[in-house]
Amino acid sequence: MTIARLSALLALLLTVFAVGRAEAVEPQPFARGSWAELQARHAGQPTVVHLWGLTCAPCLTELPHWADLQRERSDLRLVLLAADPVPQPPVRVEEMLSRSGLDKLESWSFADRFNERLRYEIDPAWSGELPRTLLIDRDGTVTTLPGVADLGEVRAWLDRQRTH
């Protein structure tokens, strides 16, 4: 095979792989009003919002399990929100989501040092503990799962959403 043919074949393969891969989604900055925007974007659709943080060891252990569930359940509308007490650089959030297999999903990252007001918008009773998962029904009813989520409970919730 000539060098020209090898070069053409290599170019073709690189194009195929580039087209076949979805691009990583950069985390959106979560600031005042973002919670209302997120809710409006998903209104009428069962949605799981998972709150996690780079400084939370259980969160980092749990992320790959969310990736497994996302692959398993096509009906899972998962939104990730990095809710660290101190805003983290978006590139670090994106890198962690990429390592966990979650970089193609909608994601947000706290972008305000006054995170208390952001937490209050999400849930006035939330004091910032992570991880935390919010299961939001079609009608907007929120079920909160504090701590590491029982993914069996999330699966059961998803099954119930199909029947409503």
Phi, psi and omega in degrees: 000136182281164179297323179297317179292319177298318179296317179296318178296316178298316179298318179297313180298317179297321178295315180300314181293323180293319179291324184286343183264130173284146180282148175294145179260122180288137178301137177277146178289128180262109182232188178305133180090348182293326180298316178297321178297314180298315179297318180296320181298328184248014182304134178079003181236126176303127186222140175252123176251118181254119179265128185214177178206150177293335182265012183246106182302313179299327179298316183293326177290325185282330186307313180299332178291325175295322178297318177299315180295321179298319178292324183287323188242103179292342180274003181276113173263099186252128176241132182252135180230110176284110188245043179300147179300328175244123182308137181259153177301132181307326181296325178291320178297313180299319179298317180294318178296322178295314179298331182270354181081023184241015187283356179263357184267160173299128179217153181227162178214130178311131183233021181228126180295337177271070188291343179301320181290327177292315178299318182298321178298323181287311182199111182303337181270355184276126180260006172108000181295143181230152355285168181206136182235134179245121177260114186250115180290171177305323183275003178092359177293131183252128171251125183259132175246098179284150179079191178297126185287141170279105185293339172296321177293322178294317178300315179298319178298315178299319178299319179295328180293331179293327186274352181264000000 
